[in-house]
Amino acid sequence: MSNYSNIPDSHKPISMWGYFGYEILFAIPVVGFIVLLVFALGGTSNINLRNFARSKFCYLIICIIIIGILLMTGVLTGFLQTFQK
């Protein structure tokens, strides 16, 4: 195992279990989203954790956009089919 004692706290790597724990934390519906926003907007001094939170936030935004597009196309398709009958 590597020795990380000479690395500053702001650059310490996150362990595999750390990533796993943060994934579970971010999956909690309301609290997880608030913690995700706090970490993504600079609420932590660890750069790795901040970047991980930012990547999860971008992933969440992309998923919301895709779901929105799918819902809109489904709704519009259903709406148009009602008038064609």
N, C-alpha and C positions, 0 to 999 in steps of 0.2 A: 504494500500500500504506500502511496506517495506521501511525502511529508509536506503539508501545506502551511507550516508554521511561519514561513517567511513571506507568505502572500498576505497583502492587506485584506482586512475584513470586507472591503467593498468589492473585491475581486475573487473572493473564495468561491470555488465551484460548489454546485448543489449536488448532493448525492442522489443516487437512483431512488432511494426511499424518500428523499426530500421532494423530488419531482412527483413521485407517486402520491405523497401526502398533499402537495399543493393541488394536484389534479382532483383529489377528493374534496379538498376545501373549496376549490372553484366550482365544483359541481353542485354545491348546496345552493338551492334556488335564489334566495334574496341575499343572504349573508355572503355567499361566495361571490356574487356579482359585485357587491360593495367592496369586499377585500380585493377582488381583481382590479377594480378601478383605482383603489388606493395604491396598490403595488405598481400598477401600470403608469400612474401619474407621478411616481416618485416618492411613495410613502415608505420605501425601504432603501437602505444604503447599499445593498448588494446589487451590483449591476446585472449579474446573471439572473437573479430573481425578477428584477424589473423588466429585463428583456423577455423572459419567459412569460410574464404576465401580459406584456404588450403583444406577444405572438398569440396568446390565448384570446385576447380581446379582438385582435384582427380576425382570427378564425371565427369568433362569435359573430362579428359584424358580417362577414362573408356568408355565413350560414343563414343569418336573418335575411339578407338580401336575396339569396337563392330561394328560401322558403317563401318570401314575399312575392317573388316573380312567379313561382309555381302556383301560389294561391291566386294571384291576379289572373294568370292565364286560365286556370281552372274555373274561376268565377266568371271571367269574360266568356269562356267557351260555353258554360252552362247558361249564361245570360242570353247569348246569341241563339243558342239552340231553342230557348223558350219562345223566341219571336218567330222562328222558322216553322214552328208547328202549326 
